Amino acid sequence: MKRLWYQADGSTTVVLVNLTNSTAHVLKPTPAAPGGRPAQDGRSAPDAAPALTPLGLVTILLGAALPMIDFFIVNVALPSIEADLHASPATLEMVVAGYAVAYAVLLVLGGRLGDTYGRRRLFLWGVAAFGVTSLACGLAPGAWWLVGARVAQGAASALMLPQVLATIHATTRGERRTKAVALYGSVGGVSIVLGQVLGGVLVSADLAGTGWRAVFLVNAPVAVAALLCAVRSVPDSRAEQPTRSDIGGTLLFAASLIALLLPLTEGRAAGWPLWSVLSLAAAPFLAWAFARVELRAERTGGSPLLPPSLLREPGVRRGLTIGLPIFTGFAGWMFVSAVTLQQWLGFSPLKAGLTLIPMGVAQFAASMLAPRLVTRLGSRALTVCAAVHGAGLAILALTVLWTPWASLSPLVLAPGLALCGVGQGVQLALYYRIVLAAVPASKAGAGSGLAATVQQSCLALGVATLGSLFLAMVPGLGMRDAFAVVLAVQLAGLVGLALLSLRLPRGLG
C-alpha cells in the first residue's frame, strides 16, 4: 500500500494505492496548514479556513456596508432629529461624533478579538449587536439616549468590520483575493454615497410616520438577514497562536484616538474650549506612550494590540501613507458637497443624494476594473487614477464658478462627479491591496483593523479640517468661492498622492 499526497486549492487529497491489486481509495481531503503543508493531525490548521464561497463573500460585504452606510445616512436626518428631540447643535454633533469615535477607537481591538476567538464568531456578534443598537437608536425617547445608542452602535460596528477584511485575507488566495478586495473597496465608496441617497429617501418618505427614525430602524431587518446568511456561509478562521489581552495598550490606544478625534469633531462647534486644546496637545504624548508599550510587549514576547512589526513592513507603511490624502479628501468632499448642495443650491435631501449617483456608479465600475488596470500598469495605476480624480475636481470647480446659479443642476454636475468616482474607485481598491499584501495571515485581524482605523480616523480628520476651512471661508468669500478653494486644497492632496505613487514598486502584491 502506497500513500500519495496531492496538493490542490489549499487542501491535500490523500490517495491510498494498493500495488498488488491496483485498487485505490481516496481519503477525505485534509486541509493544508499555512505554507501549503497538511496539518499533521489531519485537522484544519487555524489559518487554513475553508474557501470563501460567493454567498459568504456577499454576506460579509453586506456586513461591511452596514456601518459605512450608517455613518453617513444620519447626516440628512439631523434637522429632523433636532426638531423632534429638541436637540442642541452640540448634542447633534455628539450624535455623529459619538459613533465615529467609538468606531475608530475599537476597530483594532475588534480585529484582535477576531484573531483570538474566531472571526466568524465576532462577525456574528457584531451583526447582532448592530441590529439591536440600531433599534435602540430608532426608538430613542430623547437626544442623549440617542447619543448613547450611537456610541454603542459604533462599538458594534468595530466588532463587525475588521472581520470582513480578515476573513477575505485568510480564506482567499491569488486572483480571488484580488477581486474580493476590489469589491470591498467598491462597497466602501458606494456605501457612503448610498447612505446619503437612502437617508434622503427615508426621511422624505416618512414611512408610517417614523420620520428620521426610519434611517435606523431599516438596519434591523437587514442585520437579521445578514445574520442568517452568515451562520450558513461564512467560514471561520483565527490566528494560529491565541494571544493574551493587551489591556495597557488598549487603554493607551483608545486614549490617543479620543484625544485626537473628539476635539477635532466637537471643538469647532463648541468654540474651541480649553479642554479641546489640552486634549489635542496630549494626543502626541499618549501616542508616544502607546508606541513604547507596544514595542516593549513585542520585544518581551507579549501580545501587543498593534504589533509594531506590522509597521515595519514596507507595504503596510506605504499603504497607510497613501490612505491619508485618499480618505481625508473624500470625507471633506462629502461634507462640503452636502452643505453646498442643500444650503447654497437649495436641493432637498433627496435631490442632493440623487445628485451623487453618477459618482457612486462610476466608483463601483472603476473598482471592478482596478485589478485589470493594475495588471497592465502596476503601481502607476494609482498615478493615473489620481490624475483622473484631479481632472474631475477641476471640472467641478470650473462648473461651479462659471455656471449661473439657477443652471446648476444634477445633470450639469454629473461629468465632474463621474470622473471623481472613477479615481476614487481605483484608489480605495489599491489602498487595501497594498496594505493587506504585506500582512501575514496570522495577523490579518490586526492588519485589517489598522487599515480600517486609519480610514476612519482620516474620515474624521477630513471633515474636521476641510469642513472647518470651508465654513470659516463662507462668510468672507461666499459659498461658491469657498467650495472652489476646498476643491483646490483636495487637488493639492491628489498631487501629493501621485508623487507618492511614483515611489511605489511597479509591481503590486
C-alpha positions as CSV (number, residue, x, y, z in Angstrom):
1,M,0.0,0.0,0.0
2,K,1.5,3.4,-1.0
3,R,0.2,6.7,0.3
4,L,0.2,9.6,-2.3
5,W,-0.4,13.3,-1.4
6,Y,-2.0,15.7,-4.0
7,Q,-2.0,19.4,-3.2
8,A,-4.7,21.5,-4.8
9,D,-6.7,24.6,-3.8
10,G,-5.4,24.8,-0.3
11,S,-6.2,21.2,0.6
12,T,-4.5,17.9,0.4
13,T,-6.1,14.8,-1.1
14,V,-4.7,11.5,0.2
15,V,-4.9,8.5,-2.2
16,L,-4.0,5.0,-0.9
17,V,-2.9,2.8,-3.9
18,N,-2.7,-1.0,-3.4
19,L,0.2,-2.0,-5.7
20,T,-0.8,-5.7,-5.6
21,N,-4.4,-5.4,-6.9
22,S,-4.3,-1.9,-8.5
23,T,-7.1,-0.6,-6.3
24,A,-7.2,3.0,-5.0
25,H,-9.0,4.5,-2.0
26,V,-9.5,8.3,-1.8
27,L,-9.5,9.6,1.7
28,K,-11.3,12.8,2.9
29,P,-9.3,15.9,1.8
30,T,-7.1,17.2,4.6
31,P,-6.9,21.0,4.9
32,A,-3.5,22.3,4.5
33,A,-1.7,24.2,7.2
34,P,-0.2,27.6,6.4
35,G,2.6,27.3,3.9
36,G,0.8,24.6,1.9
37,R,1.6,21.6,4.1
38,P,-1.1,19.3,5.6
39,A,-1.9,19.6,9.2
40,Q,-0.1,16.7,11.0
41,D,-3.2,15.6,13.0
42,G,-5.5,15.7,10.0
43,R,-7.4,18.7,11.3
44,S,-7.5,22.2,9.8
45,A,-4.8,24.5,11.0
46,P,-6.1,27.7,12.5
47,D,-5.4,29.9,9.4
48,A,-6.3,27.2,6.9
49,A,-10.0,28.1,6.8
50,P,-12.4,26.7,4.1
51,A,-12.5,28.8,0.9
52,L,-14.9,31.7,1.0
53,T,-18.0,31.0,-1.2
54,P,-19.7,33.6,-3.3
55,L,-22.6,33.7,-0.8
56,G,-20.2,34.1,2.1
57,L,-18.5,37.0,0.3
58,V,-21.8,38.8,-0.4
59,T,-22.7,38.3,3.3
60,I,-19.6,39.8,4.8
61,L,-19.6,42.6,2.2
62,L,-23.2,43.4,3.4
63,G,-21.8,43.4,6.9
64,A,-19.1,45.9,5.8
65,A,-21.7,48.1,4.1
66,L,-23.9,48.5,7.1
67,P,-21.6,50.6,9.3
68,M,-20.3,52.6,6.4
69,I,-23.9,53.5,5.3
70,D,-24.9,54.3,8.8
71,F,-22.0,56.7,9.3
72,F,-23.4,59.0,6.5
73,I,-27.1,58.2,6.5
74,V,-27.6,60.2,9.7
75,N,-26.4,63.4,8.1
76,V,-29.6,64.1,6.2
77,A,-31.7,63.2,9.3
78,L,-30.1,65.7,11.7
79,P,-32.5,68.6,11.0
80,S,-35.5,66.3,11.7
81,I,-33.8,64.9,14.9
82,E,-33.2,68.5,16.1
83,A,-36.8,69.4,15.6
84,D,-38.3,66.2,17.1
85,L,-36.0,65.7,20.1
86,H,-35.3,69.5,20.7
87,A,-31.6,68.7,20.5
88,S,-29.0,71.5,20.7
89,P,-26.3,71.8,17.9
90,A,-23.7,70.4,20.3
91,T,-25.9,67.4,21.0
92,L,-26.3,66.8,17.3
93,E,-22.5,66.9,16.9
94,M,-22.3,64.2,19.5
95,V,-24.8,62.0,17.6
96,V,-22.3,62.0,14.8
97,A,-19.1,62.2,16.9
98,G,-20.0,59.5,19.4
99,Y,-20.4,56.9,16.7
100,A,-17.3,57.9,14.9
101,V,-15.0,58.0,17.9
102,A,-16.3,54.6,19.3
103,Y,-16.0,53.1,15.9
104,A,-12.4,54.3,15.3
105,V,-11.2,53.6,18.9
106,L,-12.3,49.9,18.9
107,L,-11.5,48.8,15.4
108,V,-8.1,47.4,16.2
109,L,-9.4,45.7,19.3
110,G,-12.2,44.2,17.3
111,G,-9.6,42.8,14.8
112,R,-7.5,41.3,17.6
113,L,-10.6,39.7,19.2
114,G,-11.4,38.0,15.9
115,D,-7.8,36.7,15.6
116,T,-8.1,35.2,19.0
117,Y,-11.7,34.0,19.4
118,G,-12.6,33.4,15.7
119,R,-13.5,35.9,13.0
120,R,-16.8,34.3,12.2
121,R,-17.9,34.4,15.8
122,L,-17.0,38.1,16.2
123,F,-18.7,38.9,12.9
124,L,-21.9,37.2,14.1
125,W,-21.8,39.1,17.5
126,G,-21.1,42.3,15.7
127,V,-24.0,41.9,13.3
128,A,-26.4,41.0,16.1
129,A,-25.2,43.9,18.3
130,F,-25.5,46.3,15.3
131,G,-29.2,45.3,14.8
132,V,-30.0,45.7,18.5
133,T,-28.3,49.1,18.8
134,S,-30.0,50.3,15.6
135,L,-33.3,49.5,17.2
136,A,-32.2,51.5,20.3
137,C,-31.4,54.5,18.1
138,G,-34.7,54.3,16.2
139,L,-36.7,54.1,19.4
140,A,-34.7,56.7,21.3
141,P,-37.0,58.8,23.6
142,G,-34.6,61.6,23.9
143,A,-31.5,63.2,22.5
144,W,-29.0,61.9,25.0
145,W,-30.5,58.4,24.7
146,L,-29.8,58.6,21.0
147,V,-26.2,59.7,21.7
148,G,-25.6,56.7,24.0
149,A,-27.2,54.3,21.5
150,R,-25.0,55.7,18.7
151,V,-21.9,55.1,20.8
152,A,-23.0,51.5,21.3
153,Q,-23.7,51.2,17.6
154,G,-20.2,52.4,16.8
155,A,-18.8,49.8,19.1
156,A,-20.8,47.1,17.4
157,S,-19.5,48.2,14.0
158,A,-16.0,48.0,15.3
159,L,-16.6,44.3,16.2
160,M,-18.0,43.5,12.8
161,L,-16.0,45.4,10.2
162,P,-12.4,44.1,10.9
163,Q,-13.6,40.5,10.5
164,V,-14.6,41.3,6.8
165,L,-11.1,42.1,5.5
166,A,-9.5,39.5,7.9
167,T,-11.8,36.8,6.6
168,I,-11.1,37.7,3.0
169,H,-7.4,37.7,3.8
170,A,-7.5,34.3,5.5
171,T,-9.9,32.4,3.1
172,T,-8.9,33.6,-0.4
173,R,-5.8,33.5,-2.4
174,G,-4.4,34.9,-5.7
175,E,-6.9,36.3,-8.2
176,R,-9.9,35.5,-5.9
177,R,-8.4,37.7,-3.1
178,T,-7.7,40.5,-5.6
179,K,-11.3,40.6,-6.8
180,A,-12.7,40.3,-3.2
181,V,-10.5,43.2,-2.0
182,A,-11.6,45.2,-5.1
183,L,-15.2,44.5,-4.2
184,Y,-14.6,45.6,-0.6
185,G,-13.2,48.9,-1.8
186,S,-16.1,49.5,-4.1
187,V,-18.6,48.7,-1.3
188,G,-16.9,51.2,0.9
189,G,-17.2,54.0,-1.5
190,V,-20.7,53.2,-2.8
191,S,-22.0,52.7,0.7
192,I,-21.0,56.3,1.6
193,V,-22.9,57.7,-1.4
194,L,-25.8,55.2,-0.8
195,G,-26.0,56.4,2.8
196,Q,-26.7,60.0,1.6
197,V,-29.3,58.8,-1.0
198,L,-31.1,56.3,1.3
199,G,-31.2,58.8,4.1
200,G,-32.9,61.4,1.8
201,V,-35.4,58.8,0.6
202,L,-36.3,57.5,4.0
203,V,-36.7,60.9,5.7
204,S,-38.7,62.3,2.7
205,A,-41.0,59.2,2.6
206,D,-41.8,59.4,6.4
207,L,-42.8,55.7,6.4
208,A,-45.7,55.2,8.9
209,G,-44.9,58.5,10.5
210,T,-41.4,57.3,11.6
211,G,-39.6,60.3,10.1
212,W,-35.9,60.3,10.9
213,R,-36.3,57.1,13.0
214,A,-36.5,55.1,9.7
215,V,-32.8,55.6,8.9
216,F,-32.0,53.5,12.0
217,L,-34.9,51.1,12.0
218,V,-34.2,49.9,8.5
219,N,-31.0,48.4,9.7
220,A,-32.7,45.8,11.9
221,P,-34.2,43.5,9.2
222,V,-31.0,43.9,7.1
223,A,-29.0,42.7,10.1
224,V,-31.3,39.7,10.7
225,A,-30.9,38.7,7.0
226,A,-27.1,39.1,7.2
227,L,-27.0,37.1,10.5
228,L,-29.0,34.2,8.9
229,C,-26.8,34.1,5.8
230,A,-23.6,34.3,7.9
231,V,-24.5,31.3,10.0
232,R,-24.6,29.2,6.9
233,S,-22.0,30.7,4.6
234,V,-19.2,32.5,6.4
235,P,-16.2,30.2,7.2
236,D,-14.3,30.5,10.5
237,S,-10.7,31.5,10.8
238,R,-8.4,32.7,13.5
239,A,-4.8,33.2,14.3
240,E,-2.6,30.1,14.7
241,Q,-1.5,31.1,18.2
242,P,-4.1,32.5,20.6
243,T,-2.9,35.8,22.1
244,R,-3.3,37.3,25.6
245,S,-5.1,40.6,26.2
246,D,-3.1,43.8,26.0
247,I,-5.0,45.9,28.5
248,G,-2.4,48.7,28.8
249,G,-2.0,49.0,25.0
250,T,-5.8,49.0,24.5
251,L,-6.3,51.8,27.0
252,L,-3.5,53.9,25.7
253,F,-4.6,53.4,22.1
254,A,-8.2,54.4,23.0
255,A,-6.9,57.5,24.9
256,S,-4.7,58.6,22.0
257,L,-7.5,58.4,19.4
258,I,-10.1,60.0,21.7
259,A,-7.7,62.8,22.5
260,L,-7.2,63.4,18.7
261,L,-10.7,62.8,17.3
262,L,-13.0,64.2,19.9
263,P,-11.7,67.8,19.9
264,L,-11.5,67.7,16.1
265,T,-15.1,66.7,15.8
266,E,-16.5,68.7,18.7
267,G,-14.0,71.6,19.1
268,R,-15.3,73.9,16.4
269,A,-18.9,73.6,17.3
270,A,-18.1,74.3,21.0
271,G,-15.8,77.3,20.1
272,W,-12.5,75.5,20.8
273,P,-12.8,75.5,24.6
274,L,-9.7,74.8,26.8
275,W,-10.4,71.1,27.1
276,S,-10.2,70.7,23.4
277,V,-6.8,72.4,23.1
278,L,-5.4,70.4,26.1
279,S,-6.7,67.2,24.5
280,L,-5.0,67.9,21.2
281,A,-1.8,68.8,23.0
282,A,-1.9,65.5,24.9
283,A,-2.6,63.3,21.8
284,P,1.1,63.0,20.6
285,F,2.3,62.2,24.1
286,L,-0.3,59.5,24.5
287,A,0.6,58.1,21.1
288,W,4.3,58.0,22.1
289,A,3.4,56.1,25.3
290,F,1.3,53.7,23.3
291,A,4.2,53.0,20.9
292,R,6.6,52.4,23.8
293,V,4.3,49.9,25.4
294,E,3.7,48.0,22.2
295,L,7.4,47.9,21.4
296,R,8.2,46.5,24.8
297,A,5.4,44.0,24.6
298,E,6.6,42.6,21.3
299,R,10.3,42.6,22.4
300,T,9.5,40.6,25.5
301,G,7.3,38.1,23.7
302,G,4.0,39.6,24.8
303,S,0.8,40.1,22.7
304,P,0.7,43.8,21.7
305,L,-2.6,45.1,20.5
306,L,-1.0,46.6,17.4
307,P,2.3,44.6,16.7
308,P,5.0,47.2,15.7
309,S,6.3,44.6,13.3
310,L,3.3,45.4,11.1
311,L,4.5,49.0,10.7
312,R,8.0,47.7,9.8
313,E,6.5,46.1,6.7
314,P,7.2,48.5,3.8
315,G,3.9,47.6,2.1
316,V,1.9,48.4,5.2
317,R,3.7,51.8,5.7
318,R,3.2,52.7,2.0
319,G,-0.4,51.8,2.1
320,L,-1.2,53.7,5.2
321,T,0.6,56.8,3.8
322,I,-1.4,56.9,0.6
323,G,-4.5,56.4,2.7
324,L,-4.1,59.9,4.2
325,P,-4.9,62.0,1.1
326,I,-7.4,59.5,-0.2
327,F,-9.7,59.4,2.9
328,T,-9.1,62.9,4.2
329,G,-10.0,64.4,0.8
330,F,-13.0,62.1,0.3
331,A,-14.5,62.9,3.7
332,G,-14.0,66.6,3.3
333,W,-15.6,66.5,-0.1
334,M,-18.7,64.6,1.1
335,F,-19.2,67.1,3.9
336,V,-18.7,70.2,1.8
337,S,-20.8,68.9,-1.1
338,A,-23.7,68.1,1.2
339,V,-23.7,71.6,2.7
340,T,-23.2,73.3,-0.7
341,L,-26.0,71.3,-2.4
342,Q,-28.6,71.8,0.3
343,Q,-27.8,75.3,1.7
344,W,-26.5,77.1,-1.4
345,L,-28.3,75.4,-4.3
346,G,-31.4,74.7,-2.2
347,F,-31.6,71.0,-3.1
348,S,-33.8,68.8,-0.9
349,P,-32.1,65.9,1.0
350,L,-33.4,63.5,-1.6
351,K,-32.2,65.6,-4.6
352,A,-28.8,66.2,-3.0
353,G,-28.4,62.5,-2.5
354,L,-29.5,61.6,-6.1
355,T,-27.0,64.2,-7.4
356,L,-24.2,61.9,-6.2
357,I,-25.4,58.8,-8.1
358,P,-23.0,59.3,-11.1
359,M,-20.1,59.4,-8.7
360,G,-21.3,56.2,-6.9
361,V,-21.9,54.3,-10.2
362,A,-18.5,55.3,-11.7
363,Q,-16.8,54.4,-8.4
364,F,-18.2,50.9,-8.4
365,A,-17.4,50.3,-12.0
366,A,-13.8,51.6,-11.6
367,S,-13.2,49.4,-8.6
368,M,-14.3,46.3,-10.6
369,L,-11.8,47.3,-13.4
370,A,-9.0,48.1,-10.9
371,P,-7.4,44.5,-10.9
372,R,-7.1,44.7,-14.8
373,L,-5.7,48.2,-14.6
374,V,-3.1,47.1,-12.0
375,T,-2.2,44.1,-14.2
376,R,-1.3,46.4,-17.1
377,L,0.1,49.4,-15.2
378,G,1.2,48.1,-11.8
379,S,1.5,50.9,-9.2
380,R,1.2,53.5,-11.9
381,A,-2.5,52.8,-11.9
382,L,-2.6,54.9,-8.7
383,T,-0.9,57.7,-10.6
384,V,-3.4,57.6,-13.4
385,C,-6.4,57.5,-11.1
386,A,-5.1,60.5,-9.1
387,A,-4.9,62.4,-12.4
388,V,-8.4,61.4,-13.4
389,H,-9.7,62.3,-10.0
390,G,-7.9,65.7,-10.2
391,A,-9.5,66.3,-13.6
392,G,-12.9,65.7,-12.1
393,L,-12.3,68.2,-9.3
394,A,-11.0,70.8,-11.8
395,I,-14.2,70.4,-14.0
396,L,-16.4,70.7,-10.9
397,A,-14.6,73.8,-9.7
398,L,-14.9,75.4,-13.2
399,T,-18.6,74.4,-13.4
400,V,-19.4,75.9,-10.1
401,L,-17.5,79.1,-10.8
402,W,-18.7,79.8,-14.3
403,T,-22.3,78.4,-14.5
404,P,-25.1,80.6,-13.4
405,W,-26.6,79.6,-10.0
406,A,-30.0,78.8,-11.5
407,S,-28.5,76.5,-14.1
408,L,-26.5,74.3,-11.7
409,S,-28.5,71.1,-11.9
410,P,-27.5,67.4,-11.1
411,L,-27.1,66.9,-14.9
412,V,-24.6,69.8,-15.2
413,L,-22.6,68.5,-12.2
414,A,-22.6,64.8,-13.5
415,P,-19.4,64.8,-15.7
416,G,-17.1,66.1,-12.9
417,L,-18.7,63.8,-10.4
418,A,-18.3,60.8,-12.6
419,L,-14.6,61.4,-13.1
420,C,-14.1,61.8,-9.3
421,G,-15.9,58.5,-8.9
422,V,-13.5,56.7,-11.3
423,G,-10.5,58.0,-9.4
424,Q,-11.9,57.1,-6.0
425,G,-12.9,53.6,-7.1
426,V,-9.4,52.7,-8.1
427,Q,-7.8,54.4,-5.1
428,L,-9.9,52.6,-2.5
429,A,-9.2,49.2,-4.1
430,L,-5.4,49.8,-4.2
431,Y,-5.3,51.1,-0.7
432,Y,-6.4,47.8,0.8
433,R,-4.5,45.8,-1.7
434,I,-1.2,47.5,-0.8
435,V,-1.8,47.3,2.9
436,L,-3.0,43.7,3.1
437,A,-0.5,42.2,0.7
438,A,2.2,42.7,3.4
439,V,0.2,41.4,6.3
440,P,0.8,37.8,7.5
441,A,-2.4,35.7,7.7
442,S,-1.8,35.2,11.4
443,K,-2.1,39.0,11.9
444,A,-5.0,39.5,9.5
445,G,-7.3,40.8,12.1
446,A,-4.8,43.4,13.5
447,G,-3.8,44.4,10.0
448,S,-7.4,44.9,8.7
449,G,-8.2,46.7,12.0
450,L,-5.3,49.0,11.4
451,A,-6.3,49.7,7.8
452,A,-9.9,50.4,8.8
453,T,-8.8,52.6,11.8
454,V,-6.6,54.8,9.5
455,Q,-9.5,55.1,7.1
456,Q,-12.0,56.0,9.9
457,S,-9.5,58.5,11.5
458,C,-8.8,60.1,8.2
459,L,-12.6,60.5,7.5
460,A,-13.0,62.3,10.8
461,L,-9.8,64.4,10.1
462,G,-11.1,65.3,6.6
463,V,-14.4,66.6,8.0
464,A,-12.7,68.5,10.8
465,T,-10.0,70.2,8.6
466,L,-11.6,70.7,5.2
467,G,-15.0,71.2,6.7
468,S,-13.7,73.8,9.2
469,L,-11.8,75.6,6.4
470,F,-14.9,75.7,4.2
471,L,-17.2,77.0,7.0
472,A,-14.6,79.6,8.0
473,M,-14.3,81.0,4.5
474,V,-18.0,81.1,3.7
475,P,-18.7,84.4,5.5
476,G,-15.9,86.2,3.7
477,L,-15.8,84.6,0.3
478,G,-19.3,83.2,-0.2
479,M,-20.2,79.6,-0.6
480,R,-19.4,79.4,-4.3
481,D,-15.7,80.6,-3.9
482,A,-15.2,78.7,-0.6
483,F,-16.3,75.5,-2.4
484,A,-13.8,76.1,-5.1
485,V,-11.0,76.7,-2.6
486,V,-11.7,73.5,-0.8
487,L,-11.6,71.6,-4.2
488,A,-8.2,73.2,-4.9
489,V,-6.9,72.0,-1.5
490,Q,-8.1,68.5,-2.3
491,L,-6.5,68.7,-5.7
492,A,-3.2,69.5,-4.0
493,G,-3.6,66.4,-1.9
494,L,-4.1,64.4,-5.1
495,V,-0.8,65.8,-6.5
496,G,0.9,64.5,-3.3
497,L,-0.8,61.1,-3.8
498,A,0.5,61.0,-7.4
499,L,4.0,61.8,-6.2
500,L,3.8,59.1,-3.5
501,S,2.6,56.6,-6.1
502,L,5.8,57.1,-8.2
503,R,7.8,55.8,-5.2
504,L,5.9,52.5,-5.1
505,P,7.4,49.4,-6.6
506,R,6.0,48.9,-10.1
507,G,4.6,45.5,-9.2
508,L,2.0,45.2,-6.5
509,G,1.5,42.0,-4.5
